[in-house]
């Protein structure tokens, strides 16, 4: 990873510019989902045995993407449209992180039905469920950070669906902290703050590239104020400037970095 930005899309800009690229973004998303599904079937045998190392290494062995997009599942259509816009305007490929954690539950379901379900009682073994969940989440977390690290740019969709202010939470009346209720967003933001920045090496020619279920009322918040403050903001005006003045003689991400002063 070289750089990370946070972006809060306005409804106007989404409707005017992004929305028409939703079908293109959906195609990108579907391709990545298909890859994840295939990995699940390739590395889980019929008796439920998992090749953990190979699954972790290959779960996201999609071609290296230009941009990793971190987001709330509630913003998925905006994110898909954004990914479609990035590809159509600049031929930049994106990895949408919900392709990953969306299928985490599928993998757990396969394992738990095989090893944790007690048919005679109609219940799951609590200790075994904790064990399988720990393994799957660790594999997923490792694969996510490797995918982020392979991407040149990370963009975090900084919306009320991802980050809530503490005064919006009925049981918090203290300072105005920024919090997230998503453990995956917390993890990805933390990794952004820890990763080494690696400047990309350009070729001389222009590069080209060919719903979670509701969890009752359990609500856990992670304070991410310090991390959020360190990430530069992309706004709609900068995106318009980037799109309108794109020079095909140089790499589009270099143009974005120049606009952002990175």
SEDREN-312800 format. One record per residue (C-alpha): residue number from 1; x, y, z. Coordinates in steps of 0.02 Angstrom, whole numbers. Layout:
SEDREN-312800
  fike      c1      c2      c3
   NUM       X       Y       Z
...
//
This chain:
SEDREN-312800
  fike      c1      c2      c3
     1       0       0       0
     2      59     174     -41
     3     -79     292      15
     4    -250     292     101
     5    -393     416      85
     6    -565     435     163
     7    -713     485      57
     8    -888     543     105
     9    -991     539     -56
    10   -1133     663     -71
    11   -1301     603    -136
    12   -1290     733    -274
    13   -1123     672    -340
    14   -1177     491    -327
    15   -1338     523    -424
    16   -1254     635    -555
    17   -1093     539    -586
    18   -1082     368    -504
    19   -1254     292    -519
    20   -1243     259    -706
    21   -1092     148    -675
    22   -1180      34    -550
    23   -1201    -109    -674
    24   -1015    -104    -716
    25    -971    -106    -532
    26   -1091    -249    -506
    27    -998    -350    -637
    28    -832    -320    -548
    29    -910    -368    -383
    30    -989    -525    -455
    31    -823    -581    -528
    32    -739    -565    -358
    33    -883    -653    -271
    34    -870    -797    -394
    35    -685    -812    -354
    36    -719    -820    -167
    37    -853    -954    -193
    38    -733   -1058    -297
    39    -600   -1044    -162
    40    -722   -1109     -32
    41    -759   -1264    -136
    42    -578   -1291    -189
    43    -503   -1292     -15
    44    -640   -1377      87
    45    -653   -1564      58
    46    -816   -1661      60
    47    -784   -1717     239
    48    -763   -1537     297
    49    -573   -1535     312
    50    -498   -1365     271
    51    -327   -1333     200
    52    -307   -1174     302
    53    -141   -1114     231
    54    -191   -1133      49
    55    -363   -1059      79
    56    -288    -906     163
    57    -162    -883      23
    58    -286    -907    -118
    59    -448    -839     -47
    60    -409    -668    -118
    61    -281    -715    -249
    62    -377    -607    -371
    63    -260    -509    -483
    64    -177    -367    -390
    65    -299    -223    -387
    66    -262     -37    -390
    67    -383      13    -253
    68    -449     -74     -97
    69    -617      -3     -42
    70    -665     -18     141
    71    -849      14     177
    72   -1008     -25     272
    73   -1121    -155     192
    74   -1259     -23     197
    75   -1162      78      67
    76   -1135     -68     -50
    77   -1227       4    -201
    78   -1132     169    -189
    79    -969      72    -175
    80   -1010     -38    -325
    81   -1053     116    -429
    82    -891     199    -372
    83    -791      45    -424
    84    -877      49    -594
    85    -837     234    -613
    86    -654     207    -570
    87    -639      71    -701
    88    -732     163    -838
    89    -644     329    -811
    90    -468     272    -772
    91    -462      83    -799
    92    -423      66    -615
    93    -476     -99    -536
    94    -549    -106    -361
    95    -568    -239    -227
    96    -729    -213    -128
    97    -698    -284      45
    98    -873    -353      71
    99    -831    -484     -61
   100    -722    -554      77
   101    -811    -539     243
   102    -980    -571     162
   103    -928    -752     132
   104    -848    -775     302
   105   -1018    -832     367
   106   -1034    -956     224
   107    -869   -1038     270
   108    -918   -1045     454
   109   -1086   -1120     408
   110   -1002   -1262     312
   111    -883   -1301     454
   112   -1008   -1285     595
   113   -1137   -1397     513
   114   -1004   -1530     497
   115    -920   -1518     667
   116   -1021   -1413     789
   117   -1203   -1457     762
   118   -1281   -1582     883
   119   -1426   -1657     788
   120   -1502   -1745     937
   121   -1515   -1580    1033
   122   -1540   -1464     886
   123   -1403   -1350     952
   124   -1221   -1305     917
   125   -1076   -1343    1033
   126   -1028   -1173    1105
   127    -843   -1212    1131
   128    -821   -1287     958
   129    -910   -1137     881
   130    -787   -1020     966
   131    -643   -1125     901
   132    -703   -1129     720
   133    -747    -944     721
   134    -574    -898     785
   135    -490    -997     646
   136    -599    -928     505
   137    -585    -748     565
   138    -397    -764     581
   139    -383    -831     403
   140    -496    -693     339
   141    -404    -556     434
   142    -237    -615     365
   143    -304    -625     187
   144    -381    -451     202
   145    -221    -368     260
   146    -123    -454     120
   147    -249    -390      -7
   148    -239    -214      64
   149     -50    -222      61
   150     -49    -276    -123
   151    -164    -132    -171
   152     -82      34    -208
   153    -220     142    -136
   154    -348     113       2
   155    -508     216       5
   156    -619     212     159
   157    -801     260     133
   158    -821     374     282
   159   -1011     382     299
   160   -1132     377     446
   161   -1157     194     405
   162    -973     161     442
   163    -938     289     577
   164   -1062     353     705
   165   -1032     499     821
   166   -1045     453    1004
   167   -1184     579    1035
   168   -1292     478     915
   169   -1282     327    1028
   170   -1418     333    1159
   171   -1310     259    1295
   172   -1159     374    1270
   173   -1165     555    1329
   174    -981     596    1342
   175    -861     673    1217
   176    -888     683    1029
   177    -789     530     978
   178    -798     441     811
   179    -841     258     829
   180    -877     109     719
   181    -982     -42     763
   182    -901    -149     628
   183    -754    -257     685
   184    -695    -271     504
   185    -692     -83     478
   186    -601     -64     643
   187    -475    -195     588
   188    -447    -119     416
   189    -427      58     485
   190    -303      -7     614
   191    -204     -95     477
   192    -201      66     374
   193    -117     153     521
   194      13      14     540
   195      62     -26     360
   196     224      33     282
   197     199     150     135
   198     280      81     -23
   199     298     202    -167
   200     245     119    -331
   201     372      95    -470
   202     297     149    -635
   203     334      79    -805
   204     378     205    -939
   205     213     173   -1027
   206      39     199    -959
   207     -20      51    -855
   208    -182     -33    -906
   209    -291    -169    -830
   210    -395    -268    -926
   211   -1320    -409     180
   212   -1264    -458     343
   213   -1399    -532     454
   214   -1448    -423     601
   215   -1360    -479     759
   216   -1499    -449     888
   217   -1455    -297     995
   218   -1273    -334    1032
   219   -1182    -171     997
   220    -994    -153    1016
   221    -905       9     972
   222    -723      40     929
   223    -651     215     950
   224    -562     256     786
   225    -549     445     807
   226    -359     450     806
   227    -347     341     651
   228    -481     435     554
   229    -396     602     587
   230    -235     546     503
   231    -317     493     338
   232    -328     630     204
   233    -501     673     138
   234    -554     654     -43
   235    -704     763     -82
   236    -820     772    -232
   237    -733     926    -303
   238    -566     836    -309
   239    -646     688    -395
   240    -725     803    -525
   241    -556     885    -554
   242    -474     714    -569
   243    -605     654    -694
   244    -613     812    -799
   245    -426     837    -817
   246    -366     658    -834
   247    -209     651    -941
   248    -191     481   -1021
   249      -4     506   -1036
   250      22     476    -850
   251     -44     351    -724
   252    -214     404    -657
   253    -166     371    -476
   254     -15     485    -494
   255    -136     620    -550
   256    -243     589    -397
   257     -92     598    -283
   258     -44     764    -361
   259    -219     834    -335
   260    -217     772    -156
   261     -42     838    -125
   262      17     663     -76
//
